[in-house]
Amino acid sequence: MSASENTGRVTASVNTLAGEIVDRLVAGAERYRVSVSRGSLGELLIDAGAKAAGGVDAGLLLTEICMGGLGKVTLSHAPGAAKWPFWLTVSSNDPVVACLASQYAGWSLQHEKFFALGSGPGRAQARVEKLFEELSYKDRADRVTIVLESASPPPKEVVEKVAAKSEVSPDKVAFVYAPTQSLAGSVQVVGRVLEVALHKAHELHFPLENIVDGIATAPLSPPHPDFIQAMGRTNDAIIYAGRAHLFVKGPAAAAKELAEKLPSSTSRDYGQPFAEIFKAYKGDFYKIDGSLFSPAEALVTAVETGETFRAGKIDEALLDKSFGG
């Protein structure tokens, strides 16, 4: 049985939990319209939207895999944007581990012409990113999973790197991949609506140990065959229509300050569809103001006083402009 270390409490192994979802995806490959194969080193490869059709259901499972099995992801009818009635809702009662130690796309994986950002529970076992200097969570499982926003599987050099850093053999590594332009790929990016709230809280230096629970929702974005447009729509779903509710310990004043600073509207780059912002910076992603990547609306409840603070709002006009409505 795999074990995990987390100062102050016991947390389940994200790789073991995600592995159970991977097994469901493999067993239901035909139902989920994914393609399953083994690479040259024995690694498990699951195409969820590149050559395989994939779909919304595959995207929901892909999002839960990204969160290391510590998140619940559902799709339902919701009010908030009249032309786009179907929304993803993501929740976790261990959001720091689920979102930052697992879901965050923070592992740069490249070899020659291949480049992809790795997310998912394998990150918590390899712990190669600077972020893990601040996260006490460390996973130790006998199998690991990495999710790639990619239209192709990783080359063997990347497989070897992931296996070595995770201290497992290549045949114990699973890669699930789908491009942003695909249905599954777009679902899993919009499914980061809670994660971006956690990341923004981290950037604001809010004590992560004080975040005890979280739930967030955003509209399902229609895919687009053009990568920039597809990327723009998934980001805009969160930036202009995402809602996040965090439950935190500590002073109410700190909760109030977090709520006020969390929304995307605090960014200097707020106000245009993301694809247009991206083009204005000539495709240099890192020139975009980082505070833009957060939900449109934030609610923060100080659990020790019962007070809830809110800021930001949904911008339906910008959402319609982005989605083509």
N, C-alpha and C positions, 0 to 999 in steps of 0.2 A: 504493500500500500504506500502510495506516495505521501510525502509530508511537506508542509510549508512552514516558514518561520515568519512571525509578525509580532513585533514587540507589543506586549500588553494583552494580546488575545490570540486565539487560534482561528485561522482562516483556512478554508478548504483549498486544495490545489487547483489553481485555475486551469492548468493543462489537463489534469484528470477530468475535471468537469467538462471542459471544452471537447475533450476526446470522446466523451459520450455523445455529444451532439454531432461530431464528425462521423461517428459510427452510424448515427441515424441518417445522415446525409448519404453515406455510402450505401447503406442498406436500401434506401429509397431513391437511388440514383435516377431510375426511370421516372418515378413520380415527380421528383424535383427538377428533372431535365438537366442533370449535371453529368459530366463525363469523369470517370474514375480510372486511373492508371497508376503504374509504378514507373519511376524514372530509372536511369541507368545505375544509380547507387542504391536503388530499393526504396527511395523516398515515395511517399503517397502523394499523388497529384490529383487535385479535384478542380476541374474547370467548371466554374459556376456561371460563366457568361461570356467567355471569349469565343471559342468555336461551338461550345454548348449553348443551348437556348437559355438555360437558367430560368429565372422568373422572380416574381415577388416573394413567393414562399421560400425559395432558396435564399433570397436576400434577408429574410427574417432570421433564418437559421444562421446565416453568415454573420449577422450582427450579434447574435447571442454567442457565437464562437469567438468573435472579436472581444467580447466582454468576459471571456473566460468562464462562461457558465454562471456568472454572478449577476446577470441582468435579465430582465424579462422584457420581451419586445412584442408588441401587438399592433395590429392595424385595425382601425375602426373609423366609423363616421364621426366627425367632430365639427362643431361650429368654429368660426374664427376666420375663414377665408371662403367667401360664398362660392367662388368658382372652383375651388379645390377642396372638396369635402372629405377626402380620405387622408387620415393622419397616422403617423407612426408615434407610438408612445413607448418610451424607454424608462425603466425604473431599476433601481438597485439599492439594497440596504447595506451594501459595502461599496459605495461609489468610487472611493479613492482607488481601491484595488482594481475594481472592474474597469474603470475608465482610464486611469492614469498608468497603472502597472500593466494593464492588458490592452485595452482598446486603442489607446493613443498610437497614431502612426508615427513612431519615433525612431525606428531602426532603418537607417539608410543601407540598402542592399544593392550592390552594383558589381558588375564585372563586364569590362569592355562596353558593348552597346546596351547591355541590360541594366536598367535602373528601376527600382521600385522601393517604396516605403513600406516596411514591414510593420504590421500591427498584430495584435492577438497575444495569447498567453505565453508563447515562446519567448517574448521579450522579458517576462518576469523570471525566466530561468537563465537566460543568457546575461541579462543585466549589464549590457555594454554601454548604455546611454547615460549621459550625465545626470539625467532626471533621477536615476536610481540611487544617487548619492543622498537624495532627500526622502526616498521611499524605503521603509524598512522591510517591506514585503519581499520575500525571496522564495521562489517555488523550487521544488525538487521532485520531479516526476520522471517516470521511465519512458514517456513519450511526450512530444511537444508539437504545437500547431502554430503556424504563421499564416496570416492572411495578407495577400498582396493585391493592391489596386493595379492590375497588370493584365495585358492581353495575351501574355505568354507565360509559360512556366519558367522557373528560375534555372539558369545553367548549373552544371554540376559544381562549379566553383562556389556558387552561392549556397548550394545545398551543403557542401562540405563545411563552409564557414558557420552556418547556422547549427549544424550538428556538433561541431567542435566547441563552439561557445556555449552550447546547451549541455554539453557533456553526455551526449547520447550518440548512438550509431545512426547513420543516415536513414536506415530503414525504419527508425522510430520518429522520423520527422514527417509531418503532413503540411503540405502547402495548399491552401485554398485560394484561388485567384479569379478575379473578374474585373474587367475594365469599368471605369466610371460610366461609359456610354451604355452599358448593359442594364437590364432591369435589376438584377441582383446587386450589381455594383452601385447603382444609384440608391437603392434601398439602404445598403450598409453605410453609405456616406451620410445620408440624412439621419440614419440611426445614431450618429455621433452627437446629436443635439445635447445630450446630457454631458458627454465627454468634453465638449467645448466649454460648457459652463464650469466644469471642474478645472479645466486648463486655465481659463480666465481667472478663476479664484486663486489658483496657484501663482499666476503672473502678478496678481494684486497682493501677493504675500499674505493671503488669509490662511490661518493655521489649518492645514489639511486634516489634522487629527480632530478638529472641531466639526467637520462635516460628517454627519451621521446617517443621512439618507438623502435620496434625490429621485426626482421624476421629471421627465421633460417630454415635449411633444413637438412635432413639426409636420407640415404637409408632405405627402408623398409627391416627389417631383417627377414630371414626365421626362423620360430619357431623351437624349438627343444624339444623333450619330457623330456630331462634331465634338471633339474632346473638350475644347474650351467652353462651348455652350453647355455641354453636359456637366462639366465641373462648376460652371457658373450657377446652373439651376440648383444643384445639390447644396451649394453654399448659400444661395439666396433663400432656400427653404428654411434654413436655420437663422441666417442674419436678419431676414425681414419678417419671418413668421414663427420662428421657434419660441417656445415658452419653457422655462425651467423653474422648478421649485426645489430649493435646497432647504434642508432642515439642519440647523447648526446649534452647537453648544456655545457657551460663552456670552459675553455682554451683548445686550440688545443693540447698543450703539454700533458694535462691530457688524452685526447682522444688517443693520440699516445702511451702513456705509458700503457693504458688499452689494446689497441690492441696487444702490444708486450707481455703482461703478460697473456692474456686470453687463448691462445691455449693450448691444452692438452700436446703438446710436451715440455712444460716447466716443466713437472713433472719428477721426478727421476724414476718413475715407468713406464714411456712411453716405448713402444717398443715390447710388447708381447700381444697376445690376452688376454682379461680380465680374462677369465676362468683360464688361466695359472697363471696369477698374483694372482688371488684369492686363488688358490691351494698353491702357493709358500708361502703365508702368513697363510697357514693352516686354511683357511676359516674365518679368523678374518678380517672382512670388514673394521674395524676401524684402522687397521695397514697400509692400503693402503694410499698412499699420496693423500690427498684430492684435490690437484691441477690437478690430472689426470682427474677428472670429469668435462670436459669442451669440447667444440667443437674442431675439428682438425684445423679449419681455422676461423679467426676472422677478421671482417671488422668493423671499428668504424668511423663514420662520425661526425665531430664537426660541428653541424648545424649552428653555428654562424660565422664560417669562410669558410665553404664549403669544408674543407679538409677531405679526407678519408685516413685512415691508415689501413694497413693490415699485418697480420703475420700468420704463420702456413701454413700447406698444407695437402691435402688428401693423405693418404697412402693406395693405392689400394692393395698392396701386403698383408699387415696385415689384411685388410678387407676381402680379398679372403680367407686367412688362417682361419679367424674366422668363416666366413659364410660357409666354406666348398666348395669354388669355385675352 
